Amino acid sequence: PDLEIVMIRGCGHWTQQEKPAELNAILVDWLSRRCR
């Protein structure tokens, strides 16, 4: 499968609240590579 693991350092379980910019950049990159 297309499993990817990305570590966002300095973050707990609420990634979208604690590191929103970093998470959004990762998600946009992932989506742009798969939604063509």
N, C-alpha and C positions, 0 to 999 in steps of 0.2 A: 504493500500500500504506500500511499504518499504521506507517510508520517514525517513530521518535522518537529524537532524540539528546539525551543529558543529559551535561553535563560535571560531573564530581566533581573539584574542584580539590584539589591536594596529594596526588594518588594516582597510583600506577604501574599495573602490569599485574595486580596481585592485589587488585582492588577489594574483594572479599568479605573479605579479611583486613585490609586497610589502613583501610577506611572502612565497616565492616559496618552501622552504624546508618543512615548516609546511603543506602547501597545498598538496605537493606531498606525504608526509607521510599519510595524511588522504585519499587521492585518492587510493594509493597502498593498504592500509588496506581495504577500501571499495571494491575495485575490487577483492582482494584476497578472500574475503568472498562470493562474488557472482559468480565468474567465476571459477567454479570447474568442 
